[in-house]
Amino acid sequence: MTLKHYDYCPACQSDRLTRIESVPTIRIAEAWSKVSAQAGTALSHEIEAKNIPDCTQVFKCDRCQLEFANPMYSALSDWYGEVERYGVRWEFQQCLADFDTASNILEIGCGEGYFLELVTQAGYQALGLDFNTTAIQVAQARGLNAQCWDLKALKEHRSQQKFDRVAFFHVLEHIEDLDSFFADLTLLTTEGASLHFSCPNTRRYSTHLVEGNRLADRDFWDYPPHHQTRWVPSAIEKLLDRLGWKLVKVLDEPFNWIGVSSYLAALNLEKKGRSLADLSPLQRKATILAHMAQTLIPSKHYSGGSLYCMAVRA
């Protein structure tokens, strides 16, 4: 794992920072062990080897409100192969609706190709990138144009190729060097190009309603080596403006009242060694309705998991 220290905010570069959290890194490793024994063990070894701090510090920018780990420490690609879960996201359709006559689309962090398949079926030319070899193999087996490259490798292999639209979903929070990332994007996009991306919503329900995920005041994956940053619209706008892009749209994923209540009901049953499938149709409805009553008030305050943004080159 690598370390990156900041004396200023990675988004707006203000030096007005406040330390808001100090979490023993071993607690992060223990939380990951419940999801993946391999991931938890790998992180524990990094702590023992003194490659990463014993205590993970989180700072907040007083100017733009970005929260970020300092120092940041990121995992190697095999970590993501073990813990990353791919699937269809709410923001995929939001993004697709924002495409117009774009002829050349780049998706960064395409995984197994769920979004890539959508845009390909819609008739667009699209290329997907990811450093998870297994995921790329799955995408390629589905007949998708996907490569196990980062942006620098893309520039080497396709030096003349430019993209009208770039999409990346739940990628921003993993990036340590934002300036380099956006500098590469500028070189790879045409004038008038647009970015379509999402990141975890700080107002998401899971942080407040799913106790098993919580570490201190956050979901356990909201700390390194998984997430380096926690984004709000004000920080996104400052970052984009500084790096030559203009934020034109921000959308909260809606709170799916029935979906969240069903998920929480399933989690509670799982703790008892049961599942919703074990219940009769009437018992299932009653169980979900009981959780709907519990989540009625939270549904007015919290959102779904994602924050979707669109930006254009300034």
C-alpha positions as CSV (number, residue, x, y, z in Angstrom):
1,M,0.0,0.0,0.0
2,T,1.1,3.5,-0.7
3,L,0.8,6.6,1.5
4,K,-0.1,10.1,0.3
5,H,0.0,13.1,2.7
6,Y,-1.8,16.4,2.3
7,D,-1.2,19.8,3.9
8,Y,-4.3,21.2,2.2
9,C,-7.7,20.1,0.9
10,P,-7.4,17.8,-2.1
11,A,-10.6,19.4,-3.6
12,C,-10.2,23.2,-3.1
13,Q,-6.6,23.4,-1.8
14,S,-7.6,25.3,1.3
15,D,-5.3,24.8,4.3
16,R,-8.2,25.4,6.8
17,L,-8.6,21.9,8.0
18,T,-10.1,20.3,11.1
19,R,-9.4,16.8,12.3
20,I,-12.8,15.1,12.9
21,E,-11.9,11.4,13.4
22,S,-9.1,9.3,14.7
23,V,-9.9,5.5,14.3
24,P,-7.5,2.7,15.2
25,T,-6.7,1.0,11.9
26,I,-7.0,-2.4,13.4
27,R,-10.7,-1.7,13.9
28,I,-11.0,-1.1,10.1
29,A,-9.3,-4.4,9.5
30,E,-11.6,-6.2,11.9
31,A,-14.6,-4.8,10.1
32,W,-13.3,-5.9,6.7
33,S,-12.7,-9.4,8.2
34,K,-16.5,-9.9,8.5
35,V,-16.8,-9.3,4.8
36,S,-13.7,-11.0,3.6
37,A,-11.2,-12.9,5.7
38,Q,-8.5,-12.3,3.0
39,A,-9.1,-8.5,2.9
40,G,-9.0,-8.3,6.7
41,T,-5.8,-10.3,7.0
42,A,-4.1,-8.3,4.3
43,L,-4.9,-5.1,6.0
44,S,-3.7,-6.5,9.4
45,H,-0.4,-7.5,7.8
46,E,0.1,-3.9,6.5
47,I,-0.5,-2.6,10.0
48,E,2.0,-5.0,11.5
49,A,4.6,-4.2,8.9
50,K,4.2,-0.5,9.7
51,N,3.3,0.2,6.0
52,I,0.2,2.1,7.1
53,P,-0.6,4.2,10.2
54,D,-1.8,2.5,13.4
55,C,-4.4,5.2,13.6
56,T,-6.4,6.5,10.6
57,Q,-7.0,10.2,10.7
58,V,-9.9,12.0,8.9
59,F,-9.9,15.7,8.3
60,K,-12.6,18.1,7.1
61,C,-12.1,21.2,4.9
62,D,-13.6,24.2,6.6
63,R,-14.1,25.8,3.2
64,C,-15.7,23.2,0.9
65,Q,-16.6,20.6,3.5
66,L,-14.7,17.7,1.9
67,E,-13.8,14.9,4.3
68,F,-10.6,13.0,3.6
69,A,-8.1,10.6,5.1
70,N,-4.7,12.0,5.9
71,P,-2.5,10.3,5.1
72,M,-4.4,8.4,2.4
73,Y,-3.4,4.8,2.0
74,S,-4.7,2.8,-0.9
75,A,-4.9,-0.9,-1.6
76,L,-3.4,-2.8,-4.5
77,S,-5.7,-4.0,-7.3
78,D,-6.0,-7.5,-5.8
79,W,-7.8,-6.0,-2.8
80,Y,-10.6,-4.7,-5.0
81,G,-10.8,-8.1,-6.7
82,E,-11.6,-9.5,-3.3
83,V,-14.0,-6.9,-1.9
84,E,-15.6,-5.1,-4.8
85,R,-19.2,-6.0,-5.7
86,Y,-20.5,-5.0,-9.1
87,G,-24.1,-4.6,-10.2
88,V,-26.7,-2.3,-11.8
89,R,-26.9,1.2,-10.1
90,W,-29.7,3.7,-10.0
91,E,-27.5,6.3,-11.6
92,F,-27.0,4.3,-14.8
93,Q,-30.3,5.4,-16.2
94,Q,-29.8,9.0,-15.1
95,C,-26.5,9.0,-17.0
96,L,-27.9,7.4,-20.1
97,A,-30.7,10.0,-20.2
98,D,-28.0,12.8,-20.2
99,F,-26.3,11.4,-23.3
100,D,-27.3,13.0,-26.5
101,T,-25.3,12.7,-29.8
102,A,-22.2,11.4,-28.1
103,S,-20.3,9.1,-30.4
104,N,-17.4,8.0,-28.3
105,I,-17.9,7.1,-24.6
106,L,-15.3,6.1,-22.0
107,E,-16.3,4.3,-18.7
108,I,-13.6,4.3,-16.0
109,G,-14.0,1.4,-13.5
110,C,-16.4,-0.5,-15.7
111,G,-16.2,-3.7,-13.7
112,E,-18.0,-6.6,-15.3
113,G,-19.7,-4.2,-17.8
114,Y,-23.2,-3.6,-16.6
115,F,-23.2,0.1,-17.7
116,L,-21.0,-0.6,-20.7
117,E,-23.6,-3.1,-21.9
118,L,-26.4,-0.5,-21.6
119,V,-24.7,2.1,-23.6
120,T,-23.5,-0.4,-26.2
121,Q,-27.1,-1.7,-26.6
122,A,-28.2,1.9,-27.0
123,G,-26.0,2.2,-30.1
124,Y,-23.0,4.2,-28.7
125,Q,-19.4,3.4,-29.2
126,A,-18.0,2.7,-25.8
127,L,-14.7,1.6,-24.1
128,G,-14.5,0.4,-20.5
129,L,-11.4,0.4,-18.3
130,D,-10.8,-1.4,-15.0
131,F,-7.8,-2.8,-13.2
132,N,-9.7,-5.8,-11.9
133,T,-8.5,-8.5,-14.3
134,T,-11.3,-11.0,-13.4
135,A,-14.0,-8.4,-14.0
136,I,-12.5,-7.4,-17.3
137,Q,-12.5,-11.0,-18.4
138,V,-16.2,-11.3,-17.6
139,A,-16.9,-8.1,-19.5
140,Q,-14.9,-9.3,-22.5
141,A,-16.7,-12.7,-22.4
142,R,-20.0,-10.7,-22.8
143,G,-18.6,-9.3,-26.0
144,L,-17.9,-5.8,-24.6
145,N,-15.0,-3.5,-25.5
146,A,-13.2,-3.5,-22.1
147,Q,-9.5,-3.3,-21.3
148,C,-7.5,-3.9,-18.1
149,W,-5.9,-0.4,-18.3
150,D,-5.7,2.8,-16.3
151,L,-5.8,6.2,-17.9
152,K,-2.0,6.3,-18.5
153,A,-2.1,2.9,-20.3
154,L,-5.1,4.2,-22.4
155,K,-3.0,7.2,-23.5
156,E,-0.2,4.8,-24.5
157,H,-2.4,2.4,-26.4
158,R,-4.8,4.9,-27.9
159,S,-2.9,8.1,-28.1
160,Q,-5.1,9.7,-30.8
161,Q,-8.5,8.6,-29.4
162,K,-10.7,11.3,-27.8
163,F,-14.0,10.9,-25.9
164,D,-17.1,13.0,-25.9
165,R,-18.5,11.6,-22.7
166,V,-16.8,10.0,-19.7
167,A,-18.6,8.1,-17.0
168,F,-17.3,6.7,-13.7
169,F,-19.4,5.4,-10.9
170,H,-18.2,5.2,-7.3
171,V,-14.6,5.8,-8.4
172,L,-13.9,9.4,-7.3
173,E,-13.7,8.4,-3.6
174,H,-10.9,5.9,-4.3
175,I,-8.6,8.4,-6.0
176,E,-5.6,9.7,-4.1
177,D,-4.2,12.1,-6.8
178,L,-7.2,14.0,-8.1
179,D,-5.1,16.6,-10.0
180,S,-3.4,13.9,-12.1
181,F,-6.7,12.0,-12.7
182,F,-8.4,15.1,-14.1
183,A,-5.3,16.2,-16.1
184,D,-5.5,12.8,-17.8
185,L,-9.2,13.3,-18.4
186,T,-8.6,16.7,-20.1
187,L,-6.1,15.1,-22.5
188,L,-8.5,12.3,-23.4
189,T,-11.6,14.4,-24.0
190,T,-12.9,16.7,-26.7
191,E,-13.9,20.3,-26.3
192,G,-17.4,20.4,-24.9
193,A,-17.0,16.9,-23.5
194,S,-19.1,16.0,-20.4
195,L,-18.4,14.0,-17.3
196,H,-21.1,11.8,-15.7
197,F,-20.2,10.3,-12.4
198,S,-21.5,9.2,-9.0
199,C,-20.1,8.8,-5.5
200,P,-21.4,7.6,-2.2
201,N,-24.0,10.0,-0.8
202,T,-23.1,11.3,2.7
203,R,-26.9,11.4,3.4
204,R,-27.3,7.7,2.5
205,Y,-29.5,5.6,4.8
206,S,-27.0,2.8,5.4
207,T,-24.8,5.0,7.6
208,H,-27.7,5.6,10.0
209,L,-30.0,2.6,9.7
210,V,-27.6,-0.4,9.2
211,E,-25.8,-0.7,12.5
212,G,-23.7,-3.7,11.4
213,N,-21.9,-1.5,8.8
214,R,-21.0,1.3,11.2
215,L,-17.5,2.1,12.4
216,A,-17.4,5.3,14.5
217,D,-19.8,7.6,12.7
218,R,-19.5,6.1,9.2
219,D,-19.9,2.9,7.2
220,F,-16.6,0.9,7.6
221,W,-15.9,1.1,3.9
222,D,-15.8,4.9,4.2
223,Y,-12.2,4.7,5.4
224,P,-8.9,3.8,3.7
225,P,-7.8,1.6,2.1
226,H,-11.2,1.6,0.4
227,H,-12.5,5.2,0.4
228,Q,-10.1,8.1,0.7
229,T,-12.6,10.9,0.4
230,R,-16.2,11.7,1.3
231,W,-17.9,14.1,-1.2
232,V,-20.6,16.7,-0.9
233,P,-21.8,19.0,-3.7
234,S,-19.9,22.0,-2.5
235,A,-16.6,20.1,-2.6
236,I,-17.4,18.6,-6.0
237,E,-18.1,22.0,-7.4
238,K,-14.9,23.5,-6.0
239,L,-12.8,20.6,-7.3
240,L,-14.3,20.7,-10.8
241,D,-14.1,24.5,-11.1
242,R,-10.4,24.4,-10.1
243,L,-9.6,21.8,-12.7
244,G,-11.4,23.2,-15.7
245,W,-14.9,21.7,-15.5
246,K,-18.3,23.2,-14.6
247,L,-20.8,21.3,-12.5
248,V,-24.2,21.5,-14.1
249,K,-26.3,18.8,-12.3
250,V,-26.4,17.1,-8.9
251,L,-29.0,14.5,-8.0
252,D,-29.6,12.5,-4.8
253,E,-30.6,8.9,-5.3
254,P,-34.2,8.7,-3.9
255,F,-34.9,6.9,-0.7
256,N,-36.6,3.7,-1.8
257,W,-38.9,3.2,1.2
258,I,-40.2,-0.3,0.4
259,G,-36.7,-1.5,-0.8
260,V,-34.9,-0.2,2.3
261,S,-37.5,-1.7,4.6
262,S,-37.3,-5.0,2.9
263,Y,-33.5,-4.9,3.1
264,L,-33.6,-4.1,6.9
265,A,-36.1,-6.9,7.5
266,A,-33.9,-9.4,5.7
267,L,-30.9,-8.3,7.7
268,N,-32.7,-8.7,11.0
269,L,-33.9,-12.2,10.0
270,E,-30.4,-13.1,8.9
271,K,-29.1,-12.5,12.4
272,K,-31.5,-15.1,13.6
273,G,-30.5,-17.6,10.9
274,R,-33.6,-17.1,8.8
275,S,-34.6,-15.3,5.6
276,L,-37.7,-13.6,4.2
277,A,-38.2,-16.7,2.0
278,D,-38.8,-18.8,5.2
279,L,-41.9,-16.7,5.9
280,S,-45.4,-17.2,4.6
281,P,-46.6,-14.4,2.2
282,L,-48.7,-12.9,5.0
283,Q,-45.8,-13.0,7.5
284,R,-43.4,-11.5,4.9
285,K,-45.7,-8.6,4.3
286,A,-46.3,-8.0,8.0
287,T,-42.5,-8.0,8.7
288,I,-41.8,-5.5,5.9
289,L,-44.7,-3.3,6.9
290,A,-43.3,-3.2,10.5
291,H,-40.0,-2.0,9.1
292,M,-41.7,0.5,6.9
293,A,-43.3,2.1,10.0
294,Q,-39.8,2.3,11.6
295,T,-38.3,3.9,8.5
296,L,-41.1,6.4,7.8
297,I,-39.4,9.3,9.6
298,P,-35.8,8.5,8.3
299,S,-37.2,8.4,4.8
300,K,-37.7,12.2,5.1
301,H,-34.1,12.8,6.1
302,Y,-31.9,10.3,4.3
303,S,-31.3,9.4,0.7
304,G,-30.3,6.4,-1.3
305,G,-26.7,5.3,-1.7
306,S,-25.5,7.6,-4.6
307,L,-24.9,11.2,-5.5
308,Y,-25.0,11.6,-9.3
309,C,-23.2,14.5,-11.0
310,M,-22.8,15.9,-14.5
311,A,-20.1,18.4,-15.5
312,V,-18.9,19.9,-18.8
313,R,-15.5,21.2,-19.8
314,A,-15.3,24.9,-19.0
